[in-house]
């Protein structure tokens, strides 16, 4: 998904979680990324995978958005 996509921008999505604005998204932690989010539909080790928040689009496993929910 493109970071400039309307839904992605609304959720603060970044393809590289290290580039998340920590002041705007204080809940973001360095260890959080799409690859370890409960919403990530890729397999462990995949560089990208689906996400129900972005129908028909893949997110980067190294990415992050404000809907992050820890897996497990």
C-alpha positions in Angstrom: 0.0 0.0 0.0 1.2 3.5 -0.8 1.8 5.7 2.3 -0.1 8.4 0.5 -3.2 6.2 0.0 -6.1 7.8 1.9 -6.6 5.0 4.4 -2.9 4.6 4.9 -2.4 8.3 5.6 -5.4 8.3 8.0 -3.8 5.5 10.0 -0.3 6.9 9.9 1.1 3.9 7.9 4.8 3.9 7.1 6.5 1.1 5.1 9.4 1.4 7.5 8.4 1.5 11.1 11.6 3.4 12.1 10.2 6.4 10.1 7.0 6.8 12.2 6.5 10.2 13.7 7.0 9.3 17.4 5.6 12.7 18.6 2.3 12.2 16.6 2.1 8.5 17.4 3.4 8.2 21.0 2.0 4.6 21.2 4.5 3.4 18.6 7.3 1.3 20.0 10.5 0.3 18.0 9.7 -3.4 18.2 6.3 -3.0 16.7 5.8 -3.7 12.9 3.3 -5.1 10.6 5.1 -8.5 10.6 4.2 -9.0 14.3 0.8 -7.4 14.2 -2.3 -9.6 14.7 -3.8 -8.1 11.5 -0.9 -9.2 9.2 -2.0 -12.0 6.9 1.5 -12.9 5.5 3.5 -15.8 6.8 6.5 -15.4 9.2 9.4 -14.2 7.2 7.4 -12.7 4.4 8.5 -9.2 3.3 4.9 -8.2 2.7 1.4 -9.5 3.2 -2.2 -8.6 3.2 -4.0 -6.6 5.9 -7.8 -6.4 6.3 -7.5 -2.6 6.8 -6.2 -2.3 3.2 -8.3 -4.6 1.1 -6.5 -6.0 -1.9 -3.2 -4.4 -1.0 -0.1 -5.6 0.8 1.7 -3.9 3.6 5.4 -4.2 4.3 6.3 -6.5 7.2 8.6 -3.8 8.4 5.8 -1.2 8.3 3.5 0.1 11.0 0.2 1.9 11.4 -1.8 3.2 14.3 -4.1 0.2 14.3 -1.2 -2.0 15.4 -2.3 -4.9 17.6 0.3 -7.2 19.1 0.0 -10.8 17.8 -0.6 -13.5 20.3 
